[in-house]
Amino acid sequence: MTIFYKKLIINPIIVIYLMITAYIIHYTVTLSAFIETQNIIFRLLPLEVGIPEKA
């Protein structure tokens, strides 16, 4: 019976932990993707400005 009660207590904690970790992973992935897109935009802007200077 004690093992059963321990499992009942542990399971919600595991579920909450997994949900939090999944949310953090999702947030970091979206944030990194947003930063990558900004980096690509900032890399493309100097190229567009730099091409006329070279020519």
FENGI-V791738 format. One record per residue. N is the residue number from 1. OMEGA is omega in degrees with one decimal (none if undefined). Layout:
BEGIN
{{N;OMEGA} {N;OMEGA}}
END
This chain:
BEGIN
{{1;-179.2} {2;178.9} {3;179.4} {4;179.0} {5;177.7} {6;178.3} {7;178.6} {8;-179.9} {9;-176.4} {10;-175.3} {11;178.0} {12;178.1} {13;178.9} {14;179.9} {15;179.1} {16;179.4} {17;178.7} {18;178.5} {19;179.5} {20;-179.9} {21;178.3} {22;178.8} {23;179.4} {24;178.9} {25;179.4} {26;-179.0} {27;-179.4} {28;179.5} {29;179.7} {30;179.3} {31;179.4} {32;177.1} {33;178.0} {34;178.9} {35;178.7} {36;179.4} {37;176.9} {38;178.6} {39;178.5} {40;179.5} {41;-179.6} {42;176.1} {43;-178.9} {44;-178.9} {45;177.4} {46;177.6} {47;179.3} {48;178.1} {49;-175.0} {50;-177.7} {51;178.6} {52;179.5} {53;179.3} {54;-179.3} {55;none}}
END
